[in-house]
Amino acid sequence: MIKLHFKSKIKKSISIRKRILTVLLSSCLLSIILTSLIAFKAIYDTRELTLSIGNEIIFQAAENSQEALIQRAKLALEQTAFDKANELDENLGKVKKDVIILSNMMTNIASNPEEYHSRNIFEPSKNDIDKITAQLLFSSEVVDKSSPILRQEIGLTANIQDFLIQINTNSNVIISSYVASKNGFTIMVDRFAGRKFQNSDIKPDFYNATSRPWYIQAKKEDKTIFTDIVIDALGGGPCIICATPYYANGQFAGVVGMGTFLDNINEIILNTKIGDNGFGFVINKQGQIIASPHTTGDLITGINNIKDLRQSTNISLADAVQKIINEKAGLTEANIDGKDYYLAYAPMKNTDWYFVTAMEVDTVIAPAKETHENIINIATEYMDNLSEKTKMTVIGMIISISILLFFITYIGWSLADYLTKPIRQLSKGVQQIAMGNFNGKLNIHTGDEIESLAISFNAMTTELQTYIKNLEQITAEKERIATELNVATNIQKNMLPCIFPPYPDRKDFDIYAVMYPAKEVGGDFYDFYLLDENHLVITIADVSDKGIPAAMFMVITKTILKNFAMSMTSPDDFSAVVQCANRQLCENNEEMMFVTVFMGMLDLKTGKFIYVNAGHTPPMIRHKHKDDSTFEYLPVEKNCVLGINEEAQFKQQEVYLKQGDELFLYTDGVTEAINKEKKLYSIERLYSNLNKINQKSSCQDILRDVKLSIDEFAQGMYQSDDITMLAIKLNYLDLGDKHNGK
């Protein structure tokens, strides 16, 4: 009885403790639950805010990176189009320049027969099949090959054969050059003598040059032309020909031309490498394919496949070709052979052609998409870590809550406050980053999962900064290149005399000069300086190239010429200055650059003007005999340009200037300025505009009026060559009266 009673008491005692413990634990649990709910709410809100802001930042960074990469790819595609257009245009420009030189030489021969001897030239021989020789071909319309008049013209025209052979020997582009007389004979140089015997082993075939498209077009348009694709009359395949008329005493005498096979142009096209599958092609203003690497499909080329792509059933390609012809340069899109392409295009100034570079849209976008995906993947990984760290934090808090059940409400609230404090710091830090402060870092050192969470988020922002910084570096590099070109422009400008009047105390002469480079820096230059009180040296020159290489060669040429002039001992041997400069320029000139130069020395006391012309355009002079005096060309010798032949001799000339006489020096950029109709400013227009200028005008006014006339003629057309001019006027010869204003 006693034992049972004791057990009963024990049971009743435990029950009371349980109730007390239950009340106590319930009170503590209630406090802990309330505190925990607040903590969980803070964690959840922080997580959601972090995820929301992080996703927004990630998406924006990915979109910006993708857009920047696509834009950079498009710019690279456009730059390739411009570079390839310039490369192909430069090759055709060289052919055009040679054709014009050939025309001028033939015009001089035909107009001045008394200055040339009759030379022998023969019809083609099969023995010369592997030789580059000049060959005489007759038209079927020539009845009497032995006619004295015809033979006299043939012998006179034969003087051009050495130049034709030199062109064909030294050029990798030109495959044939010829002079076709209107009287039915042609002098031709090519590498295919054997093809002229297709119908006979004894006599060469007739060659009717006057019926060829290049002859007819050049005669009709009376200017230098490039044909579209034609079939070589001698079986050489598709080719393109540059031709221009020549004259005898102002009358049409025939046509000169030079041809290049389409394979030579295709070589440049086929070498156009743009990524893994990009390519280039050429079209003309009629929308026809001139050259293309494709042998099938929308862009097939060849003489039997000449069609206007604007009439293509491929609407997107037809619209793109129409846009290319209308806008000249830019970027568009088209579907070619079932694939979408970006097309970048640029015009060629020597022909009515456009160079087009093509790259698949998917190829352009693929790197950007890959970068976009990489950013998303990296960010997703960090966001997953964020969620994981959040989970760990929640688990830790649950464990803490289990422990806190044994403590009083106050300890529970204190512990909850302790746990939520770093979370609030994390939330505040994330909000700062969301406002765009990528340099800000979360500085949390709790030693638990919250600190790990902050470290992970800091790492994510660092990665985003790296991507953005890379984009900024690309932009900065482009700005650096532009800055360096600007510095080069200023350096070149400061190397030329630019202070006018250069000698304020000298009233006996007036001088002014200007130079307008076609690019940031140019190859033209002018110079003037006093050797002593009475001798003024003036120079104007034009280097054979443009841009940075021409500018460097210009600096060398200017320095050498001035050094030799300043060290000259005898003013009467002025040609020695040019000769010595030429020899020094020829040394180590592996790039075969050359420069045309006109250099003269004026005796300000006597008016004696000694000068040497090295292949430059002749200056103009106006003598003040009376009020209606006009400019005329200064007589010049045909001396060689500088930098080509170190053994060349240079003949100096002299003329006496009188009070009021004027000299006008210029480079070919003046006369070769073009307008929107592709017409040249021309020597005739320059001569006419110069003679409209009042004789009382200053040198500065003369150059200003000429430049205004060029700008008015060009109608805003792109300047294709450097423009340089220099004018000098002799006010009086008596130096003793210069301070008296005479």
Secondary structure as GFF3:
##gff-version 3
##sequence-region A 1 742
A	DSSP	alpha_helix	2	111	.	.	.	ID=ss1
A	DSSP	three_ten_helix	113	115	.	.	.	ID=ss2
A	DSSP	three_ten_helix	126	128	.	.	.	ID=ss3
A	DSSP	beta_strand	133	138	.	.	.	ID=ss4
A	DSSP	alpha_helix	148	157	.	.	.	ID=ss5
A	DSSP	three_ten_helix	158	160	.	.	.	ID=ss6
A	DSSP	alpha_helix	161	170	.	.	.	ID=ss7
A	DSSP	beta_strand	176	181	.	.	.	ID=ss8
A	DSSP	beta_strand	185	190	.	.	.	ID=ss9
A	DSSP	three_ten_helix	193	197	.	.	.	ID=ss10
A	DSSP	three_ten_helix	209	211	.	.	.	ID=ss11
A	DSSP	alpha_helix	213	221	.	.	.	ID=ss12
A	DSSP	beta_strand	225	226	.	.	.	ID=ss13
A	DSSP	beta_strand	230	231	.	.	.	ID=ss14
A	DSSP	beta_strand	238	248	.	.	.	ID=ss15
A	DSSP	beta_strand	251	261	.	.	.	ID=ss16
A	DSSP	alpha_helix	262	270	.	.	.	ID=ss17
A	DSSP	beta_strand	279	284	.	.	.	ID=ss18
A	DSSP	beta_strand	289	291	.	.	.	ID=ss19
A	DSSP	three_ten_helix	303	305	.	.	.	ID=ss20
A	DSSP	three_ten_helix	309	311	.	.	.	ID=ss21
A	DSSP	alpha_helix	315	327	.	.	.	ID=ss22
A	DSSP	beta_strand	330	336	.	.	.	ID=ss23
A	DSSP	beta_strand	339	348	.	.	.	ID=ss24
A	DSSP	beta_strand	353	360	.	.	.	ID=ss25
A	DSSP	alpha_helix	361	404	.	.	.	ID=ss26
A	DSSP	alpha_helix	409	434	.	.	.	ID=ss27
A	DSSP	alpha_helix	449	495	.	.	.	ID=ss28
A	DSSP	beta_strand	509	516	.	.	.	ID=ss29
A	DSSP	beta_strand	524	530	.	.	.	ID=ss30
A	DSSP	beta_strand	535	543	.	.	.	ID=ss31
A	DSSP	alpha_helix	547	566	.	.	.	ID=ss32
A	DSSP	three_ten_helix	571	573	.	.	.	ID=ss33
A	DSSP	alpha_helix	574	586	.	.	.	ID=ss34
A	DSSP	beta_strand	595	603	.	.	.	ID=ss35
A	DSSP	beta_strand	608	614	.	.	.	ID=ss36
A	DSSP	beta_strand	620	622	.	.	.	ID=ss37
A	DSSP	beta_strand	632	633	.	.	.	ID=ss38
A	DSSP	beta_strand	653	656	.	.	.	ID=ss39
A	DSSP	beta_strand	662	666	.	.	.	ID=ss40
A	DSSP	alpha_helix	668	671	.	.	.	ID=ss41
A	DSSP	alpha_helix	683	690	.	.	.	ID=ss42
A	DSSP	alpha_helix	699	714	.	.	.	ID=ss43
A	DSSP	beta_strand	723	730	.	.	.	ID=ss44
A	DSSP	three_ten_helix	735	740	.	.	.	ID=ss45
###
